[in-house]
Amino acid sequence: MSAQAAGTEVALRIANVGMRFGGLWALSEVSFDVERGSVLGLIGPNGSGKTTLMNVISGVYKPTTGDVRYGGKRIADVPTHEVCHLGIARTFQIVKPFASLTVRENVAVGAMYGRYGGKRSTRASFERAQELLEIVGLARVADRPASDLTIPDRKRLEVAKALALDPDVLLLDEVMAGLNATEVDEALELLRDVNRRGVTLIVVEHLMKAIVSISTTIVVLAEGKKIAQGAPSDVLASPQVVEAYLGSRWVKRQEQLKQIEAQRAHAAQVQPPDAHA
Amino acid sequence: MTQSPLVIDKLSAGYGDTQVLWDVDMRIEPGEVVALIGSNGAGKSTLLGAISGVVDTWGGTARYGDTSLTGLEPDRIVNAGVVQVPQGRRLFGSLTVEDNLRMGAYLRRDREVEADLERMLTLLPRLRERYDYLAGRLSGGEQQQVAIARALMARPQMLLIDEMSLGLAPVLVDQLIELLAQIHATGVSILIVEQDVQTALEVSSRAYVLETGRVSLSGPSPQLLDDPQVKKAYLGV
């Protein structure tokens, strides 16, 4: 294991990764480590290379330059299904269930062929599927065809399918897009639960509230390059990140929220709940 | 451009045996920007579909000026000036950006299509750079720009936009809001459906809240932004 600060262990190392499509470098010289058990938020403008990086990590693309290391092993040349067997799973931005199979069957396929590579019995796979459907809150629709599900439920199914692969590292590509405030809170609770079970998460998302609330570290990509990395509060204060990604409306909104909080705090001070006139 | 109000009167709609919309009343004046907000499953997209003719209505009416939209085929509704930007963009992925834009003008018989194409490329310079690319190969933000431009190529008087900000970077949403303001300035009325309620209420002058298929609340957007019920249910503050 490579040297790292005491007490932390690198689950995934992205080292100088570059990805060229024809004349376009979709990624160039991207490097960062993902600590085991952490939640890494990956943000950046549309077209900045986030999904391309997901594809490189999960073995869909072989990077043009650089290396991806998982538990010290080079996986840049490893085909997708073997990456999955090694313990890296992902969800897709455009959900891809087997539409004619039931929700339970969709998850059981993952449980059977994922980490266990077809060696898990049908019965054990269906049992595992049932457990996962309960965790993600889909047990109530387990026997419905996947094509029947609403948008939030399709996102839940996408997470359950990926979890069925028994991953150590889970890549989540915009699983919260299209959810409302309450549904986002539920999704965050689910992801925290998954993370507590020891799964390292890489979360791609445009909902900043969600990213800030769940990430240990945030990495920002812009035009294929890493422009910032660090704790959420530091990264979001970076003028470069504001300009490339967050935009002026976001900054304005944060200031408004701060004012509201300050007013509330002030009101609480002036009038403590147990105060008498 | 003749402008008309869109008037929805006691509209009901659904799928199969399931009723989704119940007696929805709504009115959008010429040149207004109106927001429609509500949870997933509240019926927002169904209402847009019922207006643009892709969802069958069960009762009530939708009128655009003198034209009754209920029962009309979707192409006739586009011809009447009411055009939708669908959720998820729904581009022709294996066609180029140019061909997607031209598809937007498919029903037009006038000679100004070329001029409008040029106008779109001036309005959205990114699309000029991507003119010969297959739409399916574009980034999410670029695809949303194509979807809006394709709708504009039909020369709408009333634009229906479903989940414009979905999956887009905050800075890009800012740009699209600018674009909406420019479209609005040319006199087009706009009905937006947004999961991002804050954004929806910031860009609109009035809004309707849909809950389980019924209009539960409506009023000026600034007022709804301050409404405790809206704050709690949709803004999470």
Boltz contact constraints between the chains, C-beta under 6 A:
constraints:
  - contact:
      token1: [A, 45]
      token2: [B, 169]
      max_distance: 6.0
  - contact:
      token1: [A, 46]
      token2: [B, 139]
      max_distance: 6.0
  - contact:
      token1: [A, 46]
      token2: [B, 140]
      max_distance: 6.0
  - contact:
      token1: [A, 46]
      token2: [B, 141]
      max_distance: 6.0
  - contact:
      token1: [A, 46]
      token2: [B, 168]
      max_distance: 6.0
  - contact:
      token1: [A, 46]
      token2: [B, 169]
      max_distance: 6.0
  - contact:
      token1: [A, 46]
      token2: [B, 172]
      max_distance: 6.0
  - contact:
      token1: [A, 47]
      token2: [B, 139]
      max_distance: 6.0
  - contact:
      token1: [A, 150]
      token2: [B, 41]
      max_distance: 6.0
  - contact:
      token1: [A, 151]
      token2: [B, 40]
      max_distance: 6.0
  - contact:
      token1: [A, 152]
      token2: [B, 40]
      max_distance: 6.0
  - contact:
      token1: [A, 174]
      token2: [B, 167]
      max_distance: 6.0
  - contact:
      token1: [A, 177]
      token2: [B, 166]
      max_distance: 6.0
  - contact:
      token1: [A, 177]
      token2: [B, 167]
      max_distance: 6.0
  - contact:
      token1: [A, 178]
      token2: [B, 166]
      max_distance: 6.0
  - contact:
      token1: [A, 180]
      token2: [B, 39]
      max_distance: 6.0
  - contact:
      token1: [A, 180]
      token2: [B, 195]
      max_distance: 6.0
  - contact:
      token1: [A, 181]
      token2: [B, 236]
      max_distance: 6.0
  - contact:
      token1: [A, 206]
      token2: [B, 169]
      max_distance: 6.0
  - contact:
      token1: [A, 245]
      token2: [B, 169]
      max_distance: 6.0
  - contact:
      token1: [A, 245]
      token2: [B, 171]
      max_distance: 6.0
  - contact:
      token1: [A, 246]
      token2: [B, 170]
      max_distance: 6.0
  - contact:
      token1: [A, 247]
      token2: [B, 170]
      max_distance: 6.0
  - contact:
      token1: [A, 247]
      token2: [B, 171]
      max_distance: 6.0
  - contact:
      token1: [A, 247]
      token2: [B, 174]
      max_distance: 6.0
  - contact:
      token1: [A, 249]
      token2: [B, 174]
      max_distance: 6.0
  - contact:
      token1: [A, 250]
      token2: [B, 170]
      max_distance: 6.0
